[in-house]
Amino acid sequence: MMLKLWPRKLACLLLSISVLTGVGLSAGSPVMAKSTPEKETVKKYPFPKAFVYLNEIIPSVYYDIRYYGENNFVGARIDGYKAPLAIMTRKAAVSLKAVSNELEKKGYSLRIHDAYRPQKAVSHFVRWSKDASDVKTRKEYYPSLDKRNLFKLGFIATKSGHSRGSTVDLTLVYKKTGKIVDMGSPLDFFGDISYYDTSLITKAQKANRKLLRDAMVKQGFKPYSKEWWHFSLIKEPFPNQYFNFNVE
């Protein structure tokens, strides 16, 4: 009995046999001819059209998305972070790629801590700040401060530029080794040492901060004086809109 197969199924069968046996199909084989699919598969993203996954724009970047885990100032996974991914508006991502290209020529790579941040994550920070009994991360992130004053001091806000999609928290690593460049203080440390113009760091650490800042400013990002790692695209596409979709 002859087994009847549709051309597309026959092509798949022969291709499978080719992979399993190591016998290649010739370029002139009729079953390998390009066929028009019945329906084109369109890649769907769980966010608005103007946004992209950052690693699709800059594949060489390092990532440390701490709000997906517990290694952050709250000490728990933050609401809205369903995956350890970085998302930005395409416009901001393209500008950041230009930053990456310039710094790679000098032997550095970018290391992303956070990009787009859902409003629900910001609300999580607000709840945390009001719980005076929760001080498990104080020693590591805010040893000299009362967490209830973090809003007044400008370290946390009820509305964040991150939720507009064109703000990023980042640092530098050495391209060859992946080792973090010494900036004088870790990301998300709440204190004067995190101010860009602090006098509490060495000349070498100051030079490292300047290297990052100069590259970001050159490509249209505005620095935040109280957090050396925080930059927002000046001509951001959504200056007045705060998004709340998940990072996934």
C-alpha positions as CSV (number, residue, x, y, z in Angstrom):
1,M,0.0,0.0,0.0
2,M,1.4,3.4,-1.0
3,L,1.4,6.0,1.8
4,K,0.0,9.3,0.5
5,L,1.6,12.5,2.0
6,W,0.9,16.1,1.3
7,P,3.9,17.8,-0.2
8,R,4.6,19.9,2.9
9,K,4.5,16.8,5.2
10,L,6.7,14.9,2.7
11,A,9.3,17.6,2.8
12,C,9.3,17.6,6.6
13,L,9.6,13.8,6.6
14,L,12.6,13.8,4.2
15,L,14.2,16.7,6.1
16,S,13.9,14.6,9.3
17,I,15.5,11.6,7.6
18,S,18.3,13.8,6.4
19,V,19.1,15.1,9.9
20,L,19.0,11.6,11.4
21,T,21.1,9.8,8.7
22,G,23.4,12.7,7.9
23,V,22.5,12.4,4.2
24,G,21.9,15.9,2.8
25,L,19.1,16.8,0.3
26,S,20.3,18.2,-3.0
27,A,19.6,21.8,-3.7
28,G,17.6,20.8,-6.7
29,S,15.3,18.5,-4.8
30,P,11.7,19.4,-5.5
31,V,10.6,18.9,-1.9
32,M,13.0,21.6,-0.8
33,A,11.6,24.2,-3.1
34,K,10.3,27.3,-1.3
35,S,6.6,27.2,-0.7
36,T,4.2,29.8,0.4
37,P,2.9,29.1,3.9
38,E,-0.9,29.2,4.4
39,K,-0.5,31.8,7.1
40,E,2.5,33.9,8.0
41,T,3.6,33.6,11.6
42,V,3.9,37.0,13.2
43,K,6.0,37.3,16.4
44,K,3.8,38.8,19.1
45,Y,5.2,40.7,22.1
46,P,3.4,41.3,25.4
47,F,3.8,45.0,25.3
48,P,3.0,48.0,23.0
49,K,4.4,48.3,19.6
50,A,6.9,51.1,20.4
51,F,8.7,48.8,22.9
52,V,11.4,46.2,22.3
53,Y,13.4,43.6,24.3
54,L,16.7,45.3,24.8
55,N,18.8,42.2,24.0
56,E,17.3,42.1,20.5
57,I,18.8,45.5,19.9
58,I,22.1,45.1,21.8
59,P,23.0,41.4,22.0
60,S,26.4,42.1,23.6
61,V,25.0,43.7,26.8
62,Y,25.2,42.1,30.2
63,Y,22.1,41.9,32.4
64,D,21.5,41.8,36.2
65,I,17.7,42.3,36.5
66,R,17.6,42.2,40.3
67,Y,13.9,43.1,40.7
68,Y,13.1,39.7,39.3
69,G,14.8,38.1,42.3
70,E,15.4,38.9,45.9
71,N,18.8,40.6,45.6
72,N,17.4,44.2,45.8
73,F,16.6,46.8,48.3
74,V,13.2,45.4,49.0
75,G,14.6,41.9,49.5
76,A,11.9,40.2,47.4
77,R,10.7,39.8,43.8
78,I,9.0,43.0,42.7
79,D,5.5,43.1,41.4
80,G,5.3,43.0,37.6
81,Y,8.6,41.3,37.0
82,K,7.7,37.9,35.5
83,A,11.0,37.3,33.8
84,P,14.6,38.7,34.1
85,L,14.4,40.8,31.0
86,A,15.0,44.4,30.0
87,I,12.4,46.2,27.9
88,M,12.7,49.8,26.6
89,T,11.1,52.0,23.9
90,R,12.7,51.3,20.6
91,K,13.9,54.9,20.4
92,A,15.7,54.7,23.7
93,A,17.1,51.2,22.8
94,V,18.6,52.5,19.6
95,S,20.2,55.4,21.4
96,L,21.6,53.0,24.0
97,K,23.0,50.8,21.2
98,A,25.0,53.8,20.1
99,V,26.4,54.2,23.6
100,S,27.3,50.5,23.7
101,N,29.1,50.7,20.3
102,E,31.2,53.6,21.5
103,L,32.2,52.1,24.8
104,E,33.0,48.7,23.3
105,K,35.6,50.4,21.2
106,K,37.2,51.4,24.5
107,G,37.0,47.9,26.0
108,Y,33.8,48.1,27.9
109,S,30.3,46.6,27.8
110,L,27.1,47.8,29.4
111,R,25.5,46.0,32.3
112,I,21.8,46.6,32.7
113,H,20.1,46.6,36.1
114,D,16.7,47.9,35.1
115,A,15.0,49.5,32.2
116,Y,11.2,49.7,31.8
117,R,9.5,49.3,35.2
118,P,5.7,48.7,35.6
119,Q,3.8,51.2,37.7
120,K,2.8,48.2,39.9
121,A,6.5,47.8,40.8
122,V,6.7,51.4,41.8
123,S,3.6,50.9,44.0
124,H,5.4,47.9,45.5
125,F,8.3,50.2,46.5
126,V,5.8,52.6,48.1
127,R,4.3,49.8,50.2
128,W,7.7,48.7,51.3
129,S,8.8,52.1,52.3
130,K,5.8,52.5,54.7
131,D,6.5,49.2,56.5
132,A,8.9,50.5,59.2
133,S,9.3,47.0,60.6
134,D,10.9,45.6,57.4
135,V,14.6,46.5,57.6
136,K,16.2,43.3,56.4
137,T,18.1,45.0,53.6
138,R,19.1,48.1,55.6
139,K,22.7,47.2,56.2
140,E,23.3,46.6,52.5
141,Y,21.3,49.4,50.8
142,Y,20.5,52.2,53.3
143,P,22.6,51.8,56.4
144,S,22.5,55.5,57.4
145,L,19.0,56.4,56.4
146,D,15.4,55.9,57.7
147,K,13.6,54.2,54.8
148,R,10.6,56.4,55.3
149,N,12.7,59.4,54.2
150,L,13.8,57.8,50.9
151,F,11.0,59.7,49.0
152,K,12.0,63.0,50.5
153,L,15.6,62.4,49.7
154,G,14.8,61.7,46.0
155,F,15.7,58.0,45.9
156,I,12.2,56.7,45.4
157,A,9.2,58.4,43.8
158,T,5.5,57.5,43.5
159,K,5.9,57.9,39.7
160,S,9.0,56.8,38.0
161,G,10.6,57.7,34.7
162,H,11.2,54.0,34.3
163,S,7.5,53.5,33.8
164,R,7.6,55.7,30.7
165,G,10.0,53.2,29.1
166,S,13.0,55.3,28.2
167,T,14.9,55.3,31.5
168,V,17.7,52.8,32.3
169,D,19.8,51.9,35.4
170,L,23.2,50.6,34.3
171,T,26.9,50.3,34.9
172,L,30.0,49.2,33.0
173,V,32.0,45.9,32.9
174,Y,35.3,45.2,31.2
175,K,34.5,43.6,27.8
176,K,37.2,40.9,28.0
177,T,36.4,39.7,31.5
178,G,32.9,40.8,32.4
179,K,34.3,42.2,35.6
180,I,32.3,45.2,37.0
181,V,34.1,48.5,36.7
182,D,34.6,50.2,40.1
183,M,32.1,53.1,40.4
184,G,32.6,53.7,44.1
185,S,29.2,52.4,45.2
186,P,26.8,49.7,44.1
187,L,23.6,50.3,42.1
188,D,20.6,51.2,44.3
189,F,22.7,52.2,47.3
190,F,20.8,55.0,49.1
191,G,23.3,57.5,50.4
192,D,25.5,60.5,49.5
193,I,28.1,58.2,47.9
194,S,25.7,57.5,45.1
195,Y,25.5,61.2,44.1
196,Y,27.5,61.7,40.9
197,D,29.4,64.6,42.4
198,T,30.2,63.0,45.7
199,S,33.5,63.6,47.4
200,L,33.5,60.2,49.0
201,I,35.0,58.3,46.0
202,T,38.5,58.2,44.5
203,K,39.7,59.9,41.4
204,A,39.7,56.6,39.5
205,Q,36.1,55.9,40.5
206,K,35.1,59.4,39.5
207,A,36.7,58.9,36.1
208,N,34.8,55.7,35.6
209,R,31.5,57.4,36.4
210,K,32.4,60.2,34.0
211,L,33.2,57.7,31.2
212,L,29.7,56.3,31.5
213,R,28.0,59.6,31.9
214,D,29.8,61.3,29.0
215,A,28.8,58.4,26.6
216,M,25.2,58.5,27.7
217,V,24.9,62.3,27.5
218,K,26.4,62.2,24.0
219,Q,23.6,60.0,22.8
220,G,20.8,62.1,24.2
221,F,20.4,60.7,27.8
222,K,20.0,63.0,30.8
223,P,21.7,61.9,34.0
224,Y,20.2,62.0,37.5
225,S,22.6,63.8,40.0
226,K,21.6,61.6,43.0
227,E,22.1,58.2,41.2
228,W,25.2,57.9,39.0
229,W,23.6,54.8,37.3
230,H,20.3,56.4,36.3
231,F,19.7,58.0,32.8
232,S,16.6,59.0,30.9
233,L,16.3,59.7,27.2
234,I,15.7,63.5,26.8
235,K,13.5,63.2,23.7
236,E,11.5,60.2,25.1
237,P,8.4,59.2,23.1
238,F,6.1,59.0,26.1
239,P,6.9,61.9,28.3
240,N,3.6,61.9,30.1
241,Q,2.5,58.3,30.0
242,Y,3.2,55.7,32.7
243,F,2.8,52.1,31.6
244,N,1.8,49.1,33.7
245,F,2.3,46.0,31.6
246,N,4.4,43.2,33.1
247,V,8.1,42.5,32.3
248,E,7.8,39.1,30.7
